[in-house]
Amino acid sequence: MKTLIYLDFAATTPMSETALQAFIHTSKVFFHNTESLHDGGLNAKDLLEHGRTSLANLLGIEGEGIYFTGGGSDGNFLAITSLAFGAQKKGRHIITSNIEHPSVEYVLTFLEKNGYEVSRIPVNNNGKISIDQLQATIRKDTILVTIQHVNSETGMVQDIKEIGTFLADKDILFHSDCVQSFGKYSIDYFSSAFINSFTVSAHKIHGPKGTGAVYISPSVHIKPLLSDVTHERGFRPGTVDMPSIVAFVTAADEYISKQPVVFQHAEDMRKRFLSLILTNKDIIFEGKADSSPFIIPIRILGMEGQIVMQELNRRKIAVSTGSACKNGQQEPSKALLAVGRTDSEAHGLVRISLSHQTTIEDITMLGKALNEITNKFRSVSEVLSR
């Protein structure tokens, strides 16, 4: 059986062997409830706090600001609602972009139904948020801005340092969905000096699914949606998943330690891929020079993204048509629409996403397959047009 070439790492990643072993060991030895008062529970609690401190040290932030969650979507909901409810005495106006991840849109829609007002500002033709546009949208009752770091469909990167510094001067809270940048970009991007809150996820960096973390600066007043809950210092309910947390922190330690090398590898693989499709005028690269090298957005002229994905899947190459949380809902790419593409063009998005596990052979096979697909489609189109 032909081996699958996996190029959908932005959707999820396989657990690293180190993280998997950490998960198994913790499941066997530290299975106890962290709120139990016997020795087993106390030992598990100590391990939980060690994991919290370790993750904080990796990112250069305060451990007391870290809350372990059920992943990126769960983290975005918990963080944004806690920030919004905590600041509601000041106002109920929130600003976001028009290309946020669905999990952010879901929570903002929830807040709108609960008396908050949300302004969705457009990105420019390069997919960037303009500080001038942000300035023009701020009101006296603006309490929170939530802007993603890296777009999950196109890899477009927002300057969260610039945005955070600008908002700090105006005493407006800043949250960022950093799920697609965590572990891939320098830890400087997660400095509490310019960001009040961010969300990360384990399964994007070769940790387990269903776990992640939120950072909220200890100086910020928050009010979680559910009050009087026990776990994570009242931030969220439910027994803490110690094996997943330990595996997550293990994966983070492993991944962040080699961040510069991993980033360079992704850049090299992207350059190689672009060189393979350079002469094929039917393949459009929708990224930019400064977009994340881990995400390569393309479209083939005249072809639906779903069709391209299926053709690649027949050749045992796994890619996606956009955010995994929206798959199956055949909508055009919101990120491509935002930068001026038509509905038809936005329906053509194919997302190729890389990791340190991506090889030259993988990229070579991908380039060959895409060239075959475009040649086949062009030939069929020519026959039908006669």
KAKAPE-V834940 format. One record per run of one state. SS is the DSSP state (A for helix, B for strand, O for the rest). FROM is the first residue (numbers start at 1). LEN is the number of residues. If there is no record, write none. Layout:
BEGIN
SS/FROM/LEN ; SS/FROM/LEN
END
This chain:
BEGIN
O/1/4 ; B/5/2 ; O/7/1 ; B/8/1 ; O/9/8 ; A/17/13 ; O/30/9 ; A/39/21 ; O/60/3 ; A/63/3 ; B/66/4 ; O/70/2 ; A/72/15 ; O/87/6 ; B/93/5 ; O/98/4 ; A/102/11 ; O/113/4 ; B/117/5 ; O/122/9 ; A/131/7 ; O/138/4 ; B/142/5 ; O/147/3 ; B/150/1 ; O/151/6 ; B/157/1 ; O/158/2 ; A/160/10 ; O/170/3 ; B/173/5 ; O/178/9 ; A/187/4 ; O/191/6 ; B/197/5 ; A/202/3 ; O/205/7 ; B/212/5 ; O/217/15 ; A/232/3 ; O/235/7 ; A/242/15 ; O/257/2 ; A/259/19 ; O/278/5 ; B/283/3 ; O/286/9 ; B/295/6 ; O/301/4 ; A/305/10 ; O/315/2 ; B/317/2 ; O/319/1 ; B/320/1 ; O/321/3 ; A/324/3 ; O/327/7 ; A/334/5 ; O/339/4 ; A/343/4 ; O/347/3 ; B/350/4 ; O/354/6 ; A/360/26 ; O/386/1
END
